[in-house]
Amino acid sequence: MTDTDEVVMLASGDMPQVELWQAALADEGIDGRVVGEDLTAGLGTAFPGTVELWVRTEDAERAAGVLGRSGK
């Protein structure tokens, strides 16, 4: 994903869950970007719901379907 891609937030949650969603998207060939993981540096874990998963706008509908199948 480059800085010029149009992106949307797809989901938010805790770090382990968002990483699982990112992996599920990767398995389907969809590039997802985890945002907010830097909050884990000094705290050991991010605050619930503060880690976000972003995808390209063009992939958003398909990505939502993938997450729906994976139990989001």
C-alpha positions as CSV (number, residue, x, y, z in Angstrom):
1,M,0.0,0.0,0.0
2,T,1.4,3.4,-1.0
3,D,0.8,6.8,0.5
4,T,-1.2,7.8,-2.6
5,D,-3.8,5.0,-2.4
6,E,-7.2,5.9,-1.2
7,V,-7.9,4.0,2.0
8,V,-10.7,3.4,4.4
9,M,-10.9,2.0,7.9
10,L,-12.4,-1.5,7.8
11,A,-12.4,-2.5,11.4
12,S,-11.0,-1.8,14.9
13,G,-10.2,-3.9,17.9
14,D,-7.4,-5.2,20.0
15,M,-4.0,-5.9,18.5
16,P,-4.3,-9.8,18.3
17,Q,-7.7,-9.7,16.7
18,V,-6.7,-7.0,14.1
19,E,-3.6,-9.0,13.2
20,L,-5.8,-12.1,12.7
21,W,-8.0,-10.1,10.4
22,Q,-5.0,-8.7,8.5
23,A,-3.7,-12.3,8.0
24,A,-7.2,-13.4,6.7
25,L,-7.1,-10.5,4.2
26,A,-3.6,-11.4,3.1
27,D,-4.7,-15.0,2.5
28,E,-7.2,-13.6,0.0
29,G,-4.6,-11.3,-1.6
30,I,-5.9,-8.1,0.0
31,D,-3.4,-5.7,1.4
32,G,-4.4,-4.4,4.9
33,R,-2.5,-1.9,7.0
34,V,-2.6,-2.1,10.8
35,V,-2.7,1.4,12.4
36,G,-2.3,2.1,16.1
37,E,0.2,-0.6,17.0
38,D,2.6,2.1,18.3
39,L,0.3,2.5,21.3
40,T,1.5,-0.9,22.5
41,A,5.1,0.3,22.9
42,G,4.9,1.5,26.5
43,L,1.7,-0.1,27.6
44,G,2.2,-3.7,26.7
45,T,-1.2,-3.7,24.9
46,A,-3.2,-1.1,23.1
47,F,-6.4,0.3,24.6
48,P,-9.4,-1.8,23.4
49,G,-10.7,-0.7,20.0
50,T,-7.8,1.6,19.2
51,V,-5.9,-0.6,16.7
52,E,-7.4,-0.2,13.3
53,L,-7.3,-2.2,10.0
54,W,-7.3,0.0,6.9
55,V,-7.6,-1.2,3.3
56,R,-7.7,0.3,-0.2
57,T,-11.1,1.8,-1.0
58,E,-11.3,-0.5,-4.0
59,D,-10.8,-3.6,-1.8
60,A,-13.2,-2.5,1.0
61,E,-16.3,-4.4,-0.1
62,R,-14.4,-7.7,-0.7
63,A,-12.4,-7.3,2.5
64,A,-15.6,-6.8,4.5
65,G,-16.9,-10.1,3.1
66,V,-13.7,-11.8,4.1
67,L,-14.0,-10.6,7.6
68,G,-17.6,-11.6,7.7
69,R,-16.6,-15.1,6.9
70,S,-13.9,-15.0,9.5
71,G,-16.3,-14.1,12.3
72,K,-15.9,-10.3,12.6
